[in-house]
Amino acid sequence: MAKPPKKDIPLAPLERILRKAGARRVSKSAVKEFSQVLADYTHDLSAEALALAKHAGRKTIVAADIRMAKKRME
């Protein structure tokens, strides 16, 4: 029997985020979709931040790279 694919982000904290945003009830499918959207966004953000760090001649991503990547993605 094959193992299910490993999830990068646990679902329980994501449900708490949605509840803190004001949701009284959150379906499991909504949490899973939120997880996928979040994973896609963070992948794109980290790729952009890496490109900025490389452009600056660094191997290390710094906080300013993350902020700039976020601005560039808006």
KOLMARFI-56049 format. One record per atom (N, C-alpha, C, CB): atom name; residue number from 1; x, y negated, z. Coordinates in steps of 0.2 Angstrom, whole numbers. Last residue first. Glycine has a CB too. Layout:
residues N
r atome:CA; num:NUM; x:X; y:Y; z:Z;
...
end
This chain:
residues 74
r atome:N; num:74; x:11; y:-209; z:-33;
r atome:CA; num:74; x:5; y:-213; z:-32;
r atome:C; num:74; x:2; y:-215; z:-39;
r atome:CB; num:74; x:5; y:-218; z:-28;
r atome:N; num:73; x:24; y:-205; z:-35;
r atome:CA; num:73; x:19; y:-200; z:-36;
r atome:C; num:73; x:12; y:-203; z:-36;
r atome:CB; num:73; x:19; y:-194; z:-32;
r atome:N; num:72; x:32; y:-215; z:-30;
r atome:CA; num:72; x:32; y:-214; z:-37;
r atome:C; num:72; x:27; y:-209; z:-39;
r atome:CB; num:72; x:39; y:-210; z:-39;
r atome:N; num:71; x:29; y:-214; z:-16;
r atome:CA; num:71; x:27; y:-220; z:-20;
r atome:C; num:71; x:27; y:-219; z:-27;
r atome:CB; num:71; x:32; y:-226; z:-18;
r atome:N; num:70; x:35; y:-201; z:-14;
r atome:CA; num:70; x:28; y:-202; z:-12;
r atome:C; num:70; x:26; y:-209; z:-16;
r atome:CB; num:70; x:27; y:-203; z:-5;
r atome:N; num:69; x:48; y:-204; z:-16;
r atome:CA; num:69; x:45; y:-199; z:-20;
r atome:C; num:69; x:37; y:-200; z:-20;
r atome:CB; num:69; x:47; y:-192; z:-18;
r atome:N; num:68; x:51; y:-213; z:-6;
r atome:CA; num:68; x:51; y:-216; z:-13;
r atome:C; num:68; x:48; y:-211; z:-18;
r atome:CB; num:68; x:59; y:-217; z:-15;
r atome:N; num:67; x:50; y:-205; z:5;
r atome:CA; num:67; x:46; y:-211; z:5;
r atome:C; num:67; x:45; y:-213; z:-3;
r atome:CB; num:67; x:48; y:-217; z:9;
r atome:N; num:66; x:60; y:-196; z:2;
r atome:CA; num:66; x:53; y:-193; z:3;
r atome:C; num:66; x:48; y:-199; z:2;
r atome:CB; num:66; x:52; y:-190; z:10;
r atome:N; num:65; x:71; y:-204; z:2;
r atome:CA; num:65; x:70; y:-200; z:-4;
r atome:C; num:65; x:62; y:-198; z:-4;
r atome:CB; num:65; x:74; y:-194; z:-5;
r atome:N; num:64; x:72; y:-208; z:16;
r atome:CA; num:64; x:70; y:-213; z:10;
r atome:C; num:64; x:68; y:-210; z:4;
r atome:CB; num:64; x:76; y:-217; z:9;
r atome:N; num:63; x:76; y:-196; z:22;
r atome:CA; num:63; x:69; y:-199; z:23;
r atome:C; num:63; x:67; y:-204; z:17;
r atome:CB; num:63; x:68; y:-202; z:30;
r atome:N; num:62; x:86; y:-186; z:10;
r atome:CA; num:62; x:85; y:-190; z:16;
r atome:C; num:62; x:78; y:-193; z:16;
r atome:CB; num:62; x:90; y:-196; z:16;
r atome:N; num:61; x:93; y:-172; z:5;
r atome:CA; num:61; x:87; y:-176; z:4;
r atome:C; num:61; x:86; y:-180; z:11;
r atome:CB; num:61; x:81; y:-172; z:2;
r atome:N; num:60; x:109; y:-170; z:-1;
r atome:CA; num:60; x:105; y:-170; z:5;
r atome:C; num:60; x:99; y:-174; z:4;
r atome:CB; num:60; x:108; y:-172; z:11;
r atome:N; num:59; x:118; y:-172; z:-11;
r atome:CA; num:59; x:115; y:-165; z:-10;
r atome:C; num:59; x:110; y:-165; z:-5;
r atome:CB; num:59; x:120; y:-160; z:-9;
r atome:N; num:58; x:119; y:-187; z:-20;
r atome:CA; num:58; x:119; y:-183; z:-14;
r atome:C; num:58; x:116; y:-176; z:-15;
r atome:CB; num:58; x:115; y:-187; z:-9;
r atome:N; num:57; x:118; y:-196; z:-31;
r atome:CA; num:57; x:124; y:-193; z:-30;
r atome:C; num:57; x:125; y:-189; z:-23;
r atome:CB; num:57; x:130; y:-197; z:-30;
r atome:N; num:56; x:106; y:-201; z:-34;
r atome:CA; num:56; x:110; y:-205; z:-29;
r atome:C; num:56; x:116; y:-202; z:-28;
r atome:CB; num:56; x:106; y:-206; z:-22;
r atome:N; num:55; x:100; y:-191; z:-41;
r atome:CA; num:55; x:102; y:-197; z:-44;
r atome:C; num:55; x:106; y:-201; z:-40;
r atome:CB; num:55; x:95; y:-200; z:-46;
r atome:N; num:54; x:98; y:-182; z:-30;
r atome:CA; num:54; x:103; y:-180; z:-35;
r atome:C; num:54; x:105; y:-186; z:-39;
r atome:CB; num:54; x:101; y:-175; z:-40;
r atome:N; num:53; x:88; y:-188; z:-24;
r atome:CA; num:53; x:94; y:-187; z:-20;
r atome:C; num:53; x:100; y:-186; z:-25;
r atome:CB; num:53; x:93; y:-181; z:-15;
r atome:N; num:52; x:78; y:-188; z:-34;
r atome:CA; num:52; x:80; y:-194; z:-32;
r atome:C; num:52; x:87; y:-194; z:-28;
r atome:CB; num:52; x:75; y:-198; z:-27;
r atome:N; num:51; x:76; y:-174; z:-35;
r atome:CA; num:51; x:78; y:-178; z:-41;
r atome:C; num:51; x:81; y:-185; z:-39;
r atome:CB; num:51; x:73; y:-179; z:-46;
r atome:N; num:50; x:71; y:-172; z:-22;
r atome:CA; num:50; x:77; y:-169; z:-24;
r atome:C; num:50; x:80; y:-172; z:-30;
r atome:CB; num:50; x:76; y:-161; z:-26;
r atome:N; num:49; x:59; y:-179; z:-23;
r atome:CA; num:49; x:63; y:-181; z:-18;
r atome:C; num:49; x:70; y:-178; z:-20;
r atome:CB; num:49; x:61; y:-179; z:-11;
r atome:N; num:48; x:52; y:-171; z:-33;
r atome:CA; num:48; x:54; y:-178; z:-34;
r atome:C; num:48; x:59; y:-180; z:-30;
r atome:CB; num:48; x:47; y:-182; z:-34;
r atome:N; num:47; x:51; y:-159; z:-26;
r atome:CA; num:47; x:55; y:-159; z:-32;
r atome:C; num:47; x:57; y:-166; z:-34;
r atome:CB; num:47; x:51; y:-155; z:-38;
r atome:N; num:46; x:43; y:-163; z:-15;
r atome:CA; num:46; x:50; y:-161; z:-14;
r atome:C; num:46; x:54; y:-161; z:-20;
r atome:CB; num:46; x:50; y:-154; z:-10;
r atome:N; num:45; x:31; y:-166; z:-22;
r atome:CA; num:45; x:34; y:-171; z:-18;
r atome:C; num:45; x:42; y:-169; z:-17;
r atome:CB; num:45; x:31; y:-172; z:-12;
r atome:N; num:44; x:28; y:-153; z:-27;
r atome:CA; num:44; x:29; y:-159; z:-32;
r atome:C; num:44; x:33; y:-164; z:-28;
r atome:CB; num:44; x:23; y:-161; z:-35;
r atome:N; num:43; x:26; y:-146; z:-15;
r atome:CA; num:43; x:31; y:-144; z:-20;
r atome:C; num:43; x:33; y:-149; z:-25;
r atome:CB; num:43; x:28; y:-138; z:-24;
r atome:N; num:42; x:15; y:-154; z:-10;
r atome:CA; num:42; x:22; y:-154; z:-6;
r atome:C; num:42; x:27; y:-151; z:-11;
r atome:CB; num:42; x:22; y:-150; z:0;
r atome:N; num:41; x:5; y:-151; z:-19;
r atome:CA; num:41; x:7; y:-158; z:-18;
r atome:C; num:41; x:14; y:-158; z:-15;
r atome:CB; num:41; x:2; y:-161; z:-13;
r atome:N; num:40; x:4; y:-137; z:-17;
r atome:CA; num:40; x:5; y:-140; z:-24;
r atome:C; num:40; x:8; y:-147; z:-23;
r atome:CB; num:40; x:-1; y:-140; z:-28;
r atome:N; num:39; x:0; y:-136; z:-4;
r atome:CA; num:39; x:6; y:-133; z:-6;
r atome:C; num:39; x:8; y:-136; z:-13;
r atome:CB; num:39; x:5; y:-125; z:-7;
r atome:N; num:38; x:-12; y:-143; z:-4;
r atome:CA; num:38; x:-6; y:-146; z:0;
r atome:C; num:38; x:0; y:-143; z:-2;
r atome:CB; num:38; x:-8; y:-144; z:7;
r atome:N; num:37; x:-20; y:-134; z:-12;
r atome:CA; num:37; x:-18; y:-141; z:-14;
r atome:C; num:37; x:-12; y:-144; z:-10;
r atome:CB; num:37; x:-25; y:-146; z:-13;
r atome:N; num:36; x:-19; y:-123; z:-4;
r atome:CA; num:36; x:-16; y:-123; z:-11;
r atome:C; num:36; x:-15; y:-130; z:-13;
r atome:CB; num:36; x:-21; y:-119; z:-15;
r atome:N; num:35; x:-26; y:-128; z:8;
r atome:CA; num:35; x:-19; y:-125; z:8;
r atome:C; num:35; x:-16; y:-125; z:1;
r atome:CB; num:35; x:-19; y:-118; z:11;
r atome:N; num:34; x:-38; y:-131; z:3;
r atome:CA; num:34; x:-34; y:-136; z:6;
r atome:C; num:34; x:-27; y:-134; z:6;
r atome:CB; num:34; x:-37; y:-138; z:13;
r atome:N; num:33; x:-42; y:-118; z:0;
r atome:CA; num:33; x:-41; y:-122; z:-6;
r atome:C; num:33; x:-37; y:-128; z:-3;
r atome:CB; num:33; x:-48; y:-125; z:-8;
r atome:N; num:32; x:-43; y:-112; z:13;
r atome:CA; num:32; x:-39; y:-109; z:8;
r atome:C; num:32; x:-37; y:-114; z:2;
r atome:CB; num:32; x:-41; y:-103; z:5;
r atome:N; num:31; x:-53; y:-121; z:18;
r atome:CA; num:31; x:-46; y:-121; z:21;
r atome:C; num:31; x:-41; y:-118; z:16;
r atome:CB; num:31; x:-46; y:-117; z:28;
r atome:N; num:30; x:-64; y:-117; z:10;
r atome:CA; num:30; x:-61; y:-124; z:10;
r atome:C; num:30; x:-54; y:-124; z:13;
r atome:CB; num:30; x:-66; y:-128; z:14;
r atome:N; num:29; x:-65; y:-104; z:13;
r atome:CA; num:29; x:-63; y:-105; z:7;
r atome:C; num:29; x:-61; y:-112; z:6;
r atome:CB; num:29; x:-69; y:-104; z:2;
r atome:N; num:28; x:-70; y:-105; z:27;
r atome:CA; num:28; x:-63; y:-102; z:25;
r atome:C; num:28; x:-61; y:-103; z:18;
r atome:CB; num:28; x:-64; y:-94; z:26;
r atome:N; num:27; x:-77; y:-121; z:30;
r atome:CA; num:27; x:-77; y:-114; z:28;
r atome:C; num:27; x:-70; y:-112; z:26;
r atome:CB; num:27; x:-82; y:-114; z:21;
r atome:N; num:26; x:-80; y:-130; z:44;
r atome:CA; num:26; x:-75; y:-130; z:38;
r atome:C; num:26; x:-75; y:-122; z:36;
r atome:CB; num:26; x:-68; y:-132; z:40;
r atome:N; num:25; x:-89; y:-143; z:53;
r atome:CA; num:25; x:-88; y:-136; z:51;
r atome:C; num:25; x:-84; y:-136; z:45;
r atome:CB; num:25; x:-95; y:-133; z:49;
r atome:N; num:24; x:-86; y:-156; z:55;
r atome:CA; num:24; x:-89; y:-152; z:61;
r atome:C; num:24; x:-88; y:-145; z:59;
r atome:CB; num:24; x:-96; y:-154; z:62;
r atome:N; num:23; x:-72; y:-167; z:51;
r atome:CA; num:23; x:-77; y:-161; z:49;
r atome:C; num:23; x:-79; y:-157; z:55;
r atome:CB; num:23; x:-73; y:-156; z:44;
r atome:N; num:22; x:-63; y:-176; z:55;
r atome:CA; num:22; x:-70; y:-177; z:56;
r atome:C; num:22; x:-75; y:-172; z:54;
r atome:CB; num:22; x:-72; y:-184; z:53;
r atome:N; num:21; x:-50; y:-174; z:55;
r atome:CA; num:21; x:-52; y:-179; z:50;
r atome:C; num:21; x:-60; y:-180; z:51;
r atome:CB; num:21; x:-50; y:-176; z:43;
r atome:N; num:20; x:-49; y:-163; z:63;
r atome:CA; num:20; x:-47; y:-170; z:66;
r atome:C; num:20; x:-49; y:-175; z:61;
r atome:CB; num:20; x:-40; y:-170; z:67;
r atome:N; num:19; x:-53; y:-153; z:54;
r atome:CA; num:19; x:-58; y:-155; z:60;
r atome:C; num:19; x:-56; y:-162; z:63;
r atome:CB; num:19; x:-57; y:-150; z:65;
r atome:N; num:18; x:-42; y:-153; z:46;
r atome:CA; num:18; x:-48; y:-155; z:43;
r atome:C; num:18; x:-53; y:-157; z:48;
r atome:CB; num:18; x:-51; y:-149; z:39;
r atome:N; num:17; x:-32; y:-149; z:55;
r atome:CA; num:17; x:-32; y:-155; z:52;
r atome:C; num:17; x:-38; y:-158; z:49;
r atome:CB; num:17; x:-26; y:-155; z:46;
r atome:N; num:16; x:-37; y:-136; z:59;
r atome:CA; num:16; x:-37; y:-141; z:64;
r atome:C; num:16; x:-37; y:-148; z:61;
r atome:CB; num:16; x:-32; y:-140; z:69;
r atome:N; num:15; x:-35; y:-130; z:46;
r atome:CA; num:15; x:-42; y:-131; z:49;
r atome:C; num:15; x:-42; y:-136; z:54;
r atome:CB; num:15; x:-45; y:-124; z:51;
r atome:N; num:14; x:-21; y:-130; z:47;
r atome:CA; num:14; x:-24; y:-134; z:42;
r atome:C; num:14; x:-32; y:-135; z:43;
r atome:CB; num:14; x:-24; y:-130; z:35;
r atome:N; num:13; x:-18; y:-121; z:58;
r atome:CA; num:13; x:-17; y:-128; z:58;
r atome:C; num:13; x:-20; y:-133; z:53;
r atome:CB; num:13; x:-9; y:-129; z:58;
r atome:N; num:12; x:-24; y:-109; z:51;
r atome:CA; num:12; x:-27; y:-112; z:57;
r atome:C; num:12; x:-25; y:-119; z:58;
r atome:CB; num:12; x:-25; y:-108; z:64;
r atome:N; num:11; x:-16; y:-105; z:40;
r atome:CA; num:11; x:-22; y:-108; z:39;
r atome:C; num:11; x:-25; y:-112; z:45;
r atome:CB; num:11; x:-27; y:-103; z:37;
r atome:N; num:10; x:2; y:-108; z:38;
r atome:CA; num:10; x:-3; y:-105; z:42;
r atome:C; num:10; x:-10; y:-108; z:41;
r atome:CB; num:10; x:-2; y:-104; z:49;
r atome:N; num:9; x:10; y:-109; z:23;
r atome:CA; num:9; x:7; y:-113; z:28;
r atome:C; num:9; x:2; y:-109; z:32;
r atome:CB; num:9; x:5; y:-120; z:25;
r atome:N; num:8; x:15; y:-99; z:15;
r atome:CA; num:8; x:20; y:-103; z:17;
r atome:C; num:8; x:17; y:-107; z:23;
r atome:CB; num:8; x:22; y:-108; z:12;
r atome:N; num:7; x:11; y:-82; z:16;
r atome:CA; num:7; x:8; y:-88; z:15;
r atome:C; num:7; x:14; y:-93; z:18;
r atome:CB; num:7; x:2; y:-89; z:19;
r atome:N; num:6; x:16; y:-68; z:6;
r atome:CA; num:6; x:17; y:-72; z:12;
r atome:C; num:6; x:14; y:-79; z:11;
r atome:CB; num:6; x:24; y:-72; z:14;
r atome:N; num:5; x:4; y:-56; z:-1;
r atome:CA; num:5; x:9; y:-62; z:-2;
r atome:C; num:5; x:10; y:-66; z:4;
r atome:CB; num:5; x:8; y:-66; z:-8;
r atome:N; num:4; x:2; y:-40; z:7;
r atome:CA; num:4; x:-1; y:-47; z:4;
r atome:C; num:4; x:4; y:-52; z:3;
r atome:CB; num:4; x:-7; y:-49; z:8;
r atome:N; num:3; x:11; y:-26; z:2;
r atome:CA; num:3; x:9; y:-31; z:7;
r atome:C; num:3; x:6; y:-37; z:4;
r atome:CB; num:3; x:16; y:-33; z:11;
r atome:N; num:2; x:3; y:-11; z:-5;
r atome:CA; num:2; x:7; y:-17; z:-5;
r atome:C; num:2; x:5; y:-22; z:0;
r atome:CB; num:2; x:7; y:-20; z:-12;
r atome:N; num:1; x:4; y:6; z:0;
r atome:CA; num:1; x:0; y:0; z:0;
r atome:C; num:1; x:4; y:-6; z:0;
r atome:CB; num:1; x:-5; y:0; z:6;
end
